[in-house]
Amino acid sequence: MVTVANVAQGVDANSLMPRLREWAAALGFSQIGVADVDLSAAEPGLLEWLNNGFHGAMDYMAVHGVKRARPAELVPGTVRVITARMDYLPREMPDGWQAIEWQRIADPAKASVSIYARGRDYHKVLRSRLQKLADRLADAVGPFGHRVFTDSAPVLEVELASRSGIGWRGKHTLVLHREAGSMFFLGEIYVDIPLPTTPPVDAHCGSCSACIDICPTQAIIAPYRLDARRCIAYQTIENPGTIPVELREAIGNRIYGCDDCQLVCPWNKYAQRSSVPDFDSREPLSDATLLQLWRWSEDDFLRHTEGSAIRRIGYERWQRNLAVALGNALRTHFDEALAAALRERLAAASPMVREHIEWALQVAETS
């Protein structure tokens, strides 16, 4: 890492902040903050979470351990972390969008895909724009040490965001902002420039427990504490294997991620629409039926998810998730067309997908 001594002499770090915010806004970011690198107070909670096994099959979290809370160990020379918020609510999302999403979730024939995943892969969008922000900073101060992150390394994103005033940690463990809710992505630039830190903000969840109460699988086991193994987002995205039988009914028609804790949050009435087109919803993913998506071949899946975060789960997990959702649809109302579509895939399905199809058909027979 280039050391701070290499940064152009005579640069006033305080004067950089207004310019950073201006550059960030031009790149589509909604907010910029700066955090210190001393996250030692977060280490005990991180270790307890890992020791309880709440990370499930996300072994990389345990491998990195406390390095997540030690930015200067992850990237030697780091003295500050620039934090960034980018709103992702699709530009075309109408007023009353929460009610529309609840209606989709309540319709067992429809497929529910988490809002953040309906457009372009946020990893690619934020990473490229964060790098452009770093390049603009380098143009102003000269070469400096930095590394860009977007949910891509052992980084305590929520901790850094909350410490730098991006928002406060909500009881669902996501960052909340009084004027933007929680419908945004986070990104970071680790830097060796001693920028002035931005102060944290007060929490405003109060006595509200809506996110805890609404969780279909009760994955939020206590305020600010998530057991990822019970989370629908984890089960439909991160879990590489069999979805536990006891969680399948609660998954409903959610085939990629889950937005329930955000949909119910009162602060999301202030959620901001994205300023960039990247997160506009793609038609096949915005309002499809389960049967339409189940009929996709692997080539169809790859074509429709090109450039999307969804592609990373692969076709097998996609089919697994759909089989569970179809079983739940059949539980609600038997439809021979759905049952027939499941039976047609049995012979060619992988062992994992076959087990979920058989479960779905058994649900249909016993309902």
Secondary structure, DSSP 4 states (H G I P E B T S, - for coil): ---GGGSPTT--HHHHHHHHHHHHHHTT-SEEEEE-S--GGGHHHHHHHHHTTTTTT-HHHHHHGGGGG-HHHHSTT--EEEEEEEE-B-TTPPTTHHHHHHHHHH-TTB-EE-GGGSSS-HHHHHHHHHHHHHHHHHHHH-S--EEEESS-SS--HHHHHHHTTS-EE-TTSSEEBTTTBT-EEEEEEEESS-PPPPPP-----TT--HHHHH-TT--EEETTEE-GGG-HHIIIII--SPPPHHHHHHHTTEEE---HHHHS-GGGGGPPBPSSGGGSPPHHHHS-BHHHHHT--HHHHHHHTTTSGGGGGHHHHHHHHHHHHHHHHHHHS--HHHHHHHHHHHTTS-HHHHHHHHHHHHHHHH-
